[in-house]
């Protein structure tokens, strides 16, 4: 008898898509499509970012391109050399 009640109990507790999306999410990719249908990464091959959805319908999105540059030798961006500053910008 318990097994026959499980599907109906699970069905009654299903959440809406809005409820399922509420929370913080890690970005995996940001792709666009060319006219021929091929996918193109808009922020490079390994973008970083996050998405936050609140229960009252607000959202926040942060997307950044990863940069393959060495860290500042001084470990302080305020004291970088001219070359390090150019690479960072």
Phi, psi and omega in degrees: 000321180297325181291326180287339180272338183301311181300319181290324178293319179294322180294322181291338183261009181295142180261157176286164178301320179301315180293324180290331183277341183300129179136191180254137183232145176266132181289135177254319179201158174226101183245148171245176179234136173284170179301330180275002177094355179286145180276143180229125177290121184280336180240032180085180186288336183225069180291156175237149179167182179212158176232139178232127177242128179260163183290342179266014173094001178273156178212160178220136181231130174235126180227132178224149175276137176283143181242127179264080176229150179292153177292161176297136182300325181278353185062025180216115183293340179286342181243027180289154176285171179300319180294318179294320178295320179296317179295326181288327181273000000 
